[in-house]
Amino acid sequence: MSLRWRLTLWYGAILGGVLLLFGCVVYFLLSYSLTRQIDETLTRTSVDILRFSRRDVRGIVLPPLELTANVFVQVWDVDGQLAVRSPNLLDLDEPFDAEALSAGGRSFRERVVDDVHLRVLTVPIVVEGGELAGHLQLATSLEVVDAAKELLLVVLGIGGILALALAAGGGWATAWAALRPLETVTTTALRISRTDDLARRIPVSGPTNDEVGRLVDAFNQTLQRLENLFETQRRFLADVSHELRTPLTSIRGNVDLLRRMGGVDPEALDSVAGEVDRMTRLVRDLLLLAQAESGNLPLAREPVELDTLLLEVYQQAKVLAQERVEVRLGGEDRVTVPGDRDRLKQVLLNLVANALDHTPEGGTVTLGLAVVGDFARLTVSDTGPGIPRQELPRIFERFYRIDQSRKRKAGGGAGLGLSIAYWIVKNHQGRIEVASEPGRGATFSVWLPQRAGNGRGVPPEARAEAKPAAAPG
């Protein structure tokens, strides 16, 4: 059974229960009210009769009953003989309520006499001295009450059926209008699964702040995220295939050369070894990124003296620069942070290698360390050509290159260094940022919390301190 039918049935069932309860309450209230009015009429009539009649042990004389034309009266003596009856009874000689005569006491009962539904009041007649002289029975027809109750039942029944029919129709229409966006969601999802078109979005036709509107918005956000993930995966596979194809082509060419020469060429072997090393680094970096993104990157949590670590990277950077680029050591504070020393060193080496690659001969690369609030800030600045503003948001993506020609110098990396640095810093509860202006170089800043669990963000005033290095001259 569809959700629309279930909602309609539930709505109809609840409304039917409410109407049934309401009808029962109205029916019993009307019945009680009419019966009480009749009982009051019978009681007042009995009081008037007993007040204005003449009584003795031999019987009772009724007063004129013009005012009680709708009330039937019988007087029975102690021997059970009918002593007096009202003129409107004609020839009825049977008591209205024989059980009440023998039971004694004052009582109200409903009886059927000659197919007439009556309400009967039985009142004992007591003369002076407290002696029982007989019983007074008054009765009135309940035909009007029964007719009113039957009419009420008909009205309640017909009205209830009409109300249920209208409620079912309204419930169906309401459910259809409310669930129509869900059908659109289902249709869109099926089309996406059939065509693999993640660019489709569910149109928002109603309010966006209700439950269905929020569901549609969440579904569209999920589609957007899936589209981004699939696009990233597609780009990742294309980049990996390109990066692997280049060294494999070189290796195959050198192997073919060795076969044709019939001997060993040292240069060809060196080229093969270099490309194998490059593929090894690529596979190692890809494995590291996969571990980081899955949250399974093994990281130590030990005190790391960043000033000592920075000096080590500084010495290695001078060796890598080979006097082509000047490597400087800027401000250096003494600070210790919890983390994995080898991974943090890898972050700095990746940033230094990136800076050296993009700094022209005669340029400068500056390393710095400062304490800003509860954070340690490592900076690597260069005087290269800088990074265009539109490229900054994607600078830490895997295989992303500002140079879209994909040209690499011999022995160059695969474009994974910044992505690896990003994930290592993130797993240290830190943050990595870049500030750059075209022609004025770039500054990469790594913010690390000095205490574990304190990496909830970097103060805005601290971020403002990360400025790109100025070009020389």
C-alpha positions as a Python dict, from the first residue, in 0.01 Angstrom:
ca = {
    (1, 'M'): (0, 0, 0),
    (2, 'S'): (137, 340, -96),
    (3, 'L'): (224, 606, 159),
    (4, 'R'): (-50, 829, 18),
    (5, 'W'): (-316, 564, 84),
    (6, 'R'): (-180, 496, 432),
    (7, 'L'): (-187, 865, 522),
    (8, 'T'): (-542, 897, 387),
    (9, 'L'): (-663, 591, 580),
    (10, 'W'): (-495, 706, 899),
    (11, 'Y'): (-643, 1052, 863),
    (12, 'G'): (-989, 908, 794),
    (13, 'A'): (-963, 663, 1085),
    (14, 'I'): (-863, 936, 1329),
    (15, 'L'): (-1138, 1167, 1207),
    (16, 'G'): (-1391, 881, 1223),
    (17, 'G'): (-1293, 809, 1582),
    (18, 'V'): (-1328, 1176, 1674),
    (19, 'L'): (-1669, 1197, 1506),
    (20, 'L'): (-1787, 878, 1677),
    (21, 'L'): (-1680, 1009, 2017),
    (22, 'F'): (-1841, 1345, 1946),
    (23, 'G'): (-2165, 1178, 1829),
    (24, 'C'): (-2184, 960, 2139),
    (25, 'V'): (-2133, 1259, 2366),
    (26, 'V'): (-2399, 1464, 2184),
    (27, 'Y'): (-2644, 1171, 2180),
    (28, 'F'): (-2613, 1099, 2551),
    (29, 'L'): (-2624, 1467, 2645),
    (30, 'L'): (-2944, 1517, 2444),
    (31, 'S'): (-3100, 1202, 2588),
    (32, 'Y'): (-3008, 1304, 2942),
    (33, 'S'): (-3137, 1658, 2893),
    (34, 'L'): (-3475, 1553, 2749),
    (35, 'T'): (-3523, 1281, 3009),
    (36, 'R'): (-3439, 1523, 3288),
    (37, 'Q'): (-3697, 1773, 3159),
    (38, 'I'): (-3962, 1500, 3155),
    (39, 'D'): (-3867, 1391, 3507),
    (40, 'E'): (-3900, 1749, 3630),
    (41, 'T'): (-4243, 1777, 3466),
    (42, 'L'): (-4359, 1452, 3630),
    (43, 'T'): (-4218, 1561, 3966),
    (44, 'R'): (-4391, 1902, 3957),
    (45, 'T'): (-4719, 1737, 3853),
    (46, 'S'): (-4701, 1484, 4139),
    (47, 'V'): (-4633, 1763, 4389),
    (48, 'D'): (-4932, 1962, 4260),
    (49, 'I'): (-5161, 1660, 4273),
    (50, 'L'): (-5063, 1568, 4628),
    (51, 'R'): (-5089, 1931, 4740),
    (52, 'F'): (-5436, 2008, 4606),
    (53, 'S'): (-5608, 1667, 4643),
    (54, 'R'): (-5810, 1547, 4935),
    (55, 'R'): (-5666, 1232, 5089),
    (56, 'D'): (-5771, 979, 5347),
    (57, 'V'): (-5718, 610, 5403),
    (58, 'R'): (-6005, 529, 5173),
    (59, 'G'): (-5869, 706, 4868),
    (60, 'I'): (-5780, 1030, 4695),
    (61, 'V'): (-5968, 1284, 4488),
    (62, 'L'): (-5766, 1431, 4200),
    (63, 'P'): (-5777, 1805, 4126),
    (64, 'P'): (-5855, 1929, 3772),
    (65, 'L'): (-5582, 1811, 3532),
    (66, 'E'): (-5616, 2069, 3256),
    (67, 'L'): (-5259, 2173, 3309),
    (68, 'T'): (-5129, 1818, 3284),
    (69, 'A'): (-5295, 1705, 2963),
    (70, 'N'): (-4973, 1529, 2851),
    (71, 'V'): (-4940, 1345, 3181),
    (72, 'F'): (-5127, 1024, 3258),
    (73, 'V'): (-5218, 968, 3623),
    (74, 'Q'): (-5318, 656, 3817),
    (75, 'V'): (-5388, 619, 4190),
    (76, 'W'): (-5361, 270, 4337),
    (77, 'D'): (-5476, 184, 4689),
    (78, 'V'): (-5286, -38, 4929),
    (79, 'D'): (-5479, -342, 4804),
    (80, 'G'): (-5358, -293, 4451),
    (81, 'Q'): (-5690, -168, 4320),
    (82, 'L'): (-5711, 121, 4077),
    (83, 'A'): (-5880, 399, 4275),
    (84, 'V'): (-5852, 697, 4038),
    (85, 'R'): (-5725, 759, 3688),
    (86, 'S'): (-5700, 1066, 3469),
    (87, 'P'): (-5960, 1116, 3195),
    (88, 'N'): (-5701, 1093, 2916),
    (89, 'L'): (-5633, 725, 3003),
    (90, 'L'): (-5967, 609, 2863),
    (91, 'D'): (-6011, 241, 2968),
    (92, 'L'): (-5655, 147, 3070),
    (93, 'D'): (-5685, -56, 3393),
    (94, 'E'): (-5327, -187, 3414),
    (95, 'P'): (-5064, -14, 3622),
    (96, 'F'): (-4794, 172, 3435),
    (97, 'D'): (-4528, 1, 3644),
    (98, 'A'): (-4647, -302, 3845),
    (99, 'E'): (-4301, -374, 3986),
    (100, 'A'): (-4277, -27, 4139),
    (101, 'L'): (-4610, -80, 4326),
    (102, 'S'): (-4475, -385, 4502),
    (103, 'A'): (-4125, -244, 4553),
    (104, 'G'): (-4240, 65, 4734),
    (105, 'G'): (-4059, 393, 4748),
    (106, 'R'): (-4027, 670, 4493),
    (107, 'S'): (-3882, 568, 4154),
    (108, 'F'): (-3845, 661, 3787),
    (109, 'R'): (-3866, 384, 3527),
    (110, 'E'): (-3920, 343, 3155),
    (111, 'R'): (-4193, 104, 3048),
    (112, 'V'): (-4378, 5, 2732),
    (113, 'V'): (-4758, -7, 2775),
    (114, 'D'): (-4976, -94, 2477),
    (115, 'D'): (-4676, -33, 2247),
    (116, 'V'): (-4630, 314, 2390),
    (117, 'H'): (-4293, 403, 2540),
    (118, 'L'): (-4355, 575, 2875),
    (119, 'R'): (-4155, 742, 3144),
    (120, 'V'): (-4318, 644, 3477),
    (121, 'L'): (-4290, 810, 3820),
    (122, 'T'): (-4415, 614, 4119),
    (123, 'V'): (-4479, 810, 4444),
    (124, 'P'): (-4611, 655, 4771),
    (125, 'I'): (-4923, 829, 4919),
    (126, 'V'): (-4892, 873, 5296),
    (127, 'V'): (-5177, 1003, 5511),
    (128, 'E'): (-5161, 1159, 5855),
    (129, 'G'): (-4995, 931, 6102),
    (130, 'G'): (-4752, 803, 5844),
    (131, 'E'): (-4982, 533, 5715),
    (132, 'L'): (-4944, 426, 5351),
    (133, 'A'): (-5268, 495, 5164),
    (134, 'G'): (-5158, 387, 4816),
    (135, 'H'): (-4937, 486, 4525),
    (136, 'L'): (-4954, 764, 4272),
    (137, 'Q'): (-4816, 678, 3927),
    (138, 'L'): (-4762, 939, 3662),
    (139, 'A'): (-4650, 866, 3309),
    (140, 'T'): (-4575, 1062, 2993),
    (141, 'S'): (-4501, 946, 2645),
    (142, 'L'): (-4138, 937, 2523),
    (143, 'E'): (-4232, 938, 2158),
    (144, 'V'): (-4105, 1292, 2109),
    (145, 'V'): (-3780, 1205, 2286),
    (146, 'D'): (-3738, 886, 2083),
    (147, 'A'): (-3811, 1075, 1761),
    (148, 'A'): (-3555, 1342, 1853),
    (149, 'K'): (-3295, 1076, 1933),
    (150, 'E'): (-3362, 890, 1609),
    (151, 'L'): (-3337, 1212, 1412),
    (152, 'L'): (-3011, 1293, 1587),
    (153, 'L'): (-2873, 948, 1501),
    (154, 'V'): (-2967, 997, 1137),
    (155, 'V'): (-2810, 1343, 1128),
    (156, 'L'): (-2496, 1221, 1301),
    (157, 'G'): (-2473, 917, 1075),
    (158, 'I'): (-2525, 1104, 748),
    (159, 'G'): (-2312, 1394, 865),
    (160, 'G'): (-2037, 1157, 978),
    (161, 'I'): (-2037, 974, 646),
    (162, 'L'): (-2025, 1300, 453),
    (163, 'A'): (-1753, 1434, 682),
    (164, 'L'): (-1549, 1116, 636),
    (165, 'A'): (-1594, 1134, 259),
    (166, 'L'): (-1486, 1498, 252),
    (167, 'A'): (-1200, 1425, 489),
    (168, 'A'): (-1084, 1133, 275),
    (169, 'G'): (-1094, 1350, -36),
    (170, 'G'): (-918, 1635, 139),
    (171, 'G'): (-666, 1398, 293),
    (172, 'W'): (-597, 1240, -44),
    (173, 'A'): (-550, 1582, -206),
    (174, 'T'): (-331, 1704, 80),
    (175, 'A'): (-121, 1388, 76),
    (176, 'W'): (-87, 1413, -301),
    (177, 'A'): (27, 1775, -279),
    (178, 'A'): (264, 1701, 11),
    (179, 'L'): (414, 1387, -143),
    (180, 'R'): (438, 1515, -498),
    (181, 'P'): (794, 1645, -441),
    (182, 'L'): (889, 1297, -317),
    (183, 'E'): (773, 1152, -648),
    (184, 'T'): (993, 1408, -818),
    (185, 'V'): (1282, 1297, -597),
    (186, 'T'): (1218, 933, -689),
    (187, 'T'): (1191, 1012, -1060),
    (188, 'T'): (1510, 1217, -1053),
    (189, 'A'): (1697, 947, -862),
    (190, 'L'): (1585, 682, -1112),
    (191, 'R'): (1690, 898, -1406),
    (192, 'I'): (2027, 958, -1246),
    (193, 'S'): (2077, 584, -1187),
    (194, 'R'): (1983, 507, -1548),
    (195, 'T'): (2183, 783, -1716),
    (196, 'D'): (2461, 845, -1460),
    (197, 'D'): (2385, 1216, -1497),
    (198, 'L'): (2478, 1366, -1161),
    (199, 'A'): (2427, 1718, -1297),
    (200, 'R'): (2050, 1680, -1257),
    (201, 'R'): (1884, 1861, -969),
    (202, 'I'): (1540, 1835, -816),
    (203, 'P'): (1334, 2149, -884),
    (204, 'V'): (1199, 2321, -573),
    (205, 'S'): (834, 2403, -639),
    (206, 'G'): (709, 2465, -285),
    (207, 'P'): (834, 2627, 34),
    (208, 'T'): (1196, 2548, 118),
    (209, 'N'): (1163, 2564, 496),
    (210, 'D'): (926, 2270, 547),
    (211, 'E'): (1021, 1901, 581),
    (212, 'V'): (990, 1820, 210),
    (213, 'G'): (1173, 2138, 112),
    (214, 'R'): (1461, 2053, 345),
    (215, 'L'): (1466, 1697, 208),
    (216, 'V'): (1489, 1827, -150),
    (217, 'D'): (1765, 2068, -47),
    (218, 'A'): (1957, 1790, 128),
    (219, 'F'): (1915, 1563, -176),
    (220, 'N'): (2042, 1837, -408),
    (221, 'Q'): (2340, 1897, -180),
    (222, 'T'): (2411, 1524, -183),
    (223, 'L'): (2396, 1522, -563),
    (224, 'Q'): (2632, 1819, -573),
    (225, 'R'): (2875, 1643, -343),
    (226, 'L'): (2853, 1321, -542),
    (227, 'E'): (2910, 1512, -865),
    (228, 'N'): (3217, 1677, -714),
    (229, 'L'): (3346, 1343, -586),
    (230, 'F'): (3295, 1173, -922),
    (231, 'E'): (3460, 1465, -1101),
    (232, 'T'): (3750, 1448, -858),
    (233, 'Q'): (3777, 1075, -912),
    (234, 'R'): (3765, 1117, -1290),
    (235, 'R'): (4034, 1384, -1278),
    (236, 'F'): (4236, 1174, -1036),
    (237, 'L'): (4228, 872, -1265),
    (238, 'A'): (4322, 1087, -1563),
    (239, 'D'): (4615, 1240, -1375),
    (240, 'V'): (4735, 907, -1241),
    (241, 'S'): (4721, 751, -1586),
    (242, 'H'): (4916, 1045, -1727),
    (243, 'E'): (5177, 1035, -1453),
    (244, 'L'): (5225, 660, -1489),
    (245, 'R'): (5221, 665, -1867),
    (246, 'T'): (5514, 907, -1888),
    (247, 'P'): (5770, 697, -1694),
    (248, 'L'): (5642, 373, -1846),
    (249, 'T'): (5692, 517, -2195),
    (250, 'S'): (6045, 623, -2105),
    (251, 'I'): (6123, 282, -1956),
    (252, 'R'): (5988, 101, -2261),
    (253, 'G'): (6188, 326, -2499),
    (254, 'N'): (6510, 263, -2310),
    (255, 'V'): (6446, -111, -2297),
    (256, 'D'): (6389, -114, -2674),
    (257, 'L'): (6713, 80, -2718),
    (258, 'L'): (6902, -175, -2509),
    (259, 'R'): (6761, -457, -2720),
    (260, 'R'): (6869, -292, -3043),
    (261, 'M'): (7215, -218, -2911),
    (262, 'G'): (7258, -569, -2780),
    (263, 'G'): (7453, -438, -2485),
    (264, 'V'): (7429, -227, -2172),
    (265, 'D'): (7407, 153, -2205),
    (266, 'P'): (7476, 324, -1869),
    (267, 'E'): (7273, 632, -1963),
    (268, 'A'): (6973, 420, -2062),
    (269, 'L'): (6997, 225, -1737),
    (270, 'D'): (7019, 551, -1540),
    (271, 'S'): (6709, 677, -1717),
    (272, 'V'): (6522, 354, -1640),
    (273, 'A'): (6629, 369, -1276),
    (274, 'G'): (6521, 733, -1252),
    (275, 'E'): (6175, 664, -1394),
    (276, 'V'): (6136, 362, -1165),
    (277, 'D'): (6220, 583, -868),
    (278, 'R'): (5968, 837, -990),
    (279, 'M'): (5696, 571, -1014),
    (280, 'T'): (5792, 444, -669),
    (281, 'R'): (5754, 793, -522),
    (282, 'L'): (5420, 837, -700),
    (283, 'V'): (5281, 509, -567),
    (284, 'R'): (5413, 587, -218),
    (285, 'D'): (5254, 934, -220),
    (286, 'L'): (4923, 796, -349),
    (287, 'L'): (4921, 537, -70),
    (288, 'L'): (4993, 806, 187),
    (289, 'L'): (4706, 1022, 54),
    (290, 'A'): (4468, 725, 56),
    (291, 'Q'): (4555, 656, 421),
    (292, 'A'): (4512, 1021, 514),
    (293, 'E'): (4173, 1058, 343),
    (294, 'S'): (4043, 737, 502),
    (295, 'G'): (4154, 851, 847),
    (296, 'N'): (4402, 564, 880),
    (297, 'L'): (4721, 770, 851),
    (298, 'P'): (4950, 643, 1130),
    (299, 'L'): (5071, 945, 1326),
    (300, 'A'): (5275, 959, 1642),
    (301, 'R'): (5178, 1193, 1922),
    (302, 'E'): (5507, 1298, 2075),
    (303, 'P'): (5654, 1637, 2168),
    (304, 'V'): (5825, 1788, 1864),
    (305, 'E'): (6070, 2079, 1894),
    (306, 'L'): (5981, 2278, 1587),
    (307, 'D'): (6285, 2508, 1610),
    (308, 'T'): (6520, 2207, 1588),
    (309, 'L'): (6312, 2059, 1308),
    (310, 'L'): (6320, 2388, 1119),
    (311, 'L'): (6702, 2403, 1140),
    (312, 'E'): (6725, 2051, 994),
    (313, 'V'): (6498, 2143, 703),
    (314, 'Y'): (6697, 2465, 654),
    (315, 'Q'): (7021, 2270, 615),
    (316, 'Q'): (6861, 2028, 366),
    (317, 'A'): (6703, 2319, 175),
    (318, 'K'): (7048, 2479, 127),
    (319, 'V'): (7172, 2153, -22),
    (320, 'L'): (6871, 2127, -255),
    (321, 'A'): (6909, 2489, -365),
    (322, 'Q'): (7268, 2428, -487),
    (323, 'E'): (7344, 2800, -471),
    (324, 'R'): (7083, 2861, -744),
    (325, 'V'): (6844, 3009, -486),
    (326, 'E'): (6932, 3175, -158),
    (327, 'V'): (6776, 3002, 144),
    (328, 'R'): (6728, 3222, 451),
    (329, 'L'): (6618, 3158, 805),
    (330, 'G'): (6374, 3423, 926),
    (331, 'G'): (6230, 3466, 1273),
    (332, 'E'): (6268, 3158, 1492),
    (333, 'D'): (6086, 3107, 1821),
    (334, 'R'): (6133, 2808, 2044),
    (335, 'V'): (5812, 2605, 2057),
    (336, 'T'): (5708, 2243, 2110),
    (337, 'V'): (5395, 2085, 1967),
    (338, 'P'): (5250, 1733, 1992),
    (339, 'G'): (5273, 1538, 1670),
    (340, 'D'): (5465, 1309, 1437),
    (341, 'R'): (5814, 1449, 1380),
    (342, 'D'): (5880, 1266, 1054),
    (343, 'R'): (5547, 1370, 902),
    (344, 'L'): (5589, 1734, 1003),
    (345, 'K'): (5936, 1730, 852),
    (346, 'Q'): (5785, 1588, 534),
    (347, 'V'): (5540, 1882, 528),
    (348, 'L'): (5823, 2136, 551),
    (349, 'L'): (6033, 1955, 290),
    (350, 'N'): (5739, 1945, 51),
    (351, 'L'): (5677, 2317, 97),
    (352, 'V'): (6048, 2397, 55),
    (353, 'A'): (6075, 2180, -255),
    (354, 'N'): (5768, 2352, -401),
    (355, 'A'): (5917, 2694, -323),
    (356, 'L'): (6251, 2604, -480),
    (357, 'D'): (6080, 2473, -794),
    (358, 'H'): (5894, 2801, -846),
    (359, 'T'): (6167, 3046, -746),
    (360, 'P'): (6384, 3171, -1031),
    (361, 'E'): (6763, 3170, -1012),
    (362, 'G'): (6885, 3438, -777),
    (363, 'G'): (6562, 3440, -582),
    (364, 'T'): (6512, 3384, -211),
    (365, 'V'): (6329, 3122, -3),
    (366, 'T'): (6272, 3215, 363),
    (367, 'L'): (6178, 2979, 646),
    (368, 'G'): (6027, 3111, 968),
    (369, 'L'): (5877, 3000, 1299),
    (370, 'A'): (5668, 3213, 1534),
    (371, 'V'): (5434, 3164, 1830),
    (372, 'V'): (5091, 3326, 1781),
    (373, 'G'): (4857, 3275, 2075),
    (374, 'D'): (4808, 2905, 2131),
    (375, 'F'): (4947, 2819, 1787),
    (376, 'A'): (5285, 2770, 1630),
    (377, 'R'): (5316, 2920, 1281),
    (378, 'L'): (5565, 2777, 1033),
    (379, 'T'): (5612, 2982, 715),
    (380, 'V'): (5785, 2912, 386),
    (381, 'S'): (5808, 3219, 160),
    (382, 'D'): (5949, 3251, -188),
    (383, 'T'): (6008, 3530, -437),
    (384, 'G'): (5870, 3341, -736),
    (385, 'P'): (5605, 3453, -985),
    (386, 'G'): (5326, 3402, -731),
    (387, 'I'): (4994, 3228, -768),
    (388, 'P'): (4691, 3379, -946),
    (389, 'R'): (4408, 3458, -707),
    (390, 'Q'): (4160, 3228, -887),
    (391, 'E'): (4398, 2935, -843),
    (392, 'L'): (4440, 2966, -465),
    (393, 'P'): (4127, 2768, -360),
    (394, 'R'): (4246, 2461, -556),
    (395, 'I'): (4616, 2474, -479),
    (396, 'F'): (4599, 2178, -237),
    (397, 'E'): (4408, 1944, -470),
    (398, 'R'): (4577, 1628, -591),
    (399, 'F'): (4758, 1662, -924),
    (400, 'Y'): (4635, 2019, -959),
    (401, 'R'): (4879, 2232, -1156),
    (402, 'I'): (4864, 2598, -1237),
    (403, 'D'): (5045, 2512, -1560),
    (404, 'Q'): (4774, 2320, -1745),
    (405, 'S'): (5022, 2201, -2009),
    (406, 'R'): (5131, 1930, -1762),
    (407, 'K'): (5497, 1981, -1849),
    (408, 'R'): (5739, 1853, -1592),
    (409, 'K'): (6110, 1887, -1572),
    (410, 'A'): (6316, 1572, -1548),
    (411, 'G'): (6290, 1414, -1205),
    (412, 'G'): (6002, 1646, -1112),
    (413, 'G'): (5720, 1548, -879),
    (414, 'A'): (5369, 1439, -959),
    (415, 'G'): (5187, 1734, -801),
    (416, 'L'): (5104, 1551, -478),
    (417, 'G'): (5333, 1734, -236),
    (418, 'L'): (5090, 2008, -134),
    (419, 'S'): (4803, 1758, -103),
    (420, 'I'): (5014, 1542, 127),
    (421, 'A'): (5112, 1846, 333),
    (422, 'Y'): (4746, 1948, 362),
    (423, 'W'): (4636, 1609, 493),
    (424, 'I'): (4925, 1572, 737),
    (425, 'V'): (4855, 1915, 888),
    (426, 'K'): (4484, 1841, 904),
    (427, 'N'): (4550, 1515, 1091),
    (428, 'H'): (4754, 1719, 1338),
    (429, 'Q'): (4442, 1931, 1403),
    (430, 'G'): (4615, 2220, 1231),
    (431, 'R'): (4562, 2436, 926),
    (432, 'I'): (4766, 2521, 618),
    (433, 'E'): (4712, 2842, 422),
    (434, 'V'): (4867, 3021, 130),
    (435, 'A'): (4889, 3395, 61),
    (436, 'S'): (5012, 3514, -274),
    (437, 'E'): (5004, 3798, -521),
    (438, 'P'): (5117, 3765, -882),
    (439, 'G'): (5475, 3889, -915),
    (440, 'R'): (5530, 3907, -539),
    (441, 'G'): (5587, 3541, -452),
    (442, 'A'): (5389, 3318, -217),
    (443, 'T'): (5386, 3241, 155),
    (444, 'F'): (5267, 2906, 289),
    (445, 'S'): (5170, 2910, 657),
    (446, 'V'): (5127, 2599, 871),
    (447, 'W'): (4935, 2652, 1198),
    (448, 'L'): (4980, 2383, 1462),
    (449, 'P'): (4818, 2383, 1810),
    (450, 'Q'): (5064, 2380, 2098),
    (451, 'R'): (4830, 2149, 2293),
    (452, 'A'): (4644, 1843, 2168),
    (453, 'G'): (4274, 1911, 2098),
    (454, 'N'): (4329, 2287, 2060),
    (455, 'G'): (4314, 2294, 1680),
    (456, 'R'): (3966, 2444, 1648),
    (457, 'G'): (4072, 2727, 1425),
    (458, 'V'): (4321, 3005, 1378),
    (459, 'P'): (4250, 3355, 1505),
    (460, 'P'): (4177, 3600, 1220),
    (461, 'E'): (4440, 3840, 1352),
    (462, 'A'): (4694, 3558, 1333),
    (463, 'R'): (4604, 3472, 976),
    (464, 'A'): (4657, 3832, 875),
    (465, 'E'): (5026, 3797, 961),
    (466, 'A'): (5083, 3555, 672),
    (467, 'K'): (5185, 3789, 389),
    (468, 'P'): (5357, 3698, 61),
    (469, 'A'): (5722, 3777, 44),
    (470, 'A'): (5817, 4079, -160),
    (471, 'A'): (6013, 4032, -477),
    (472, 'P'): (6375, 4144, -456),
    (473, 'G'): (6485, 4476, -594),
}
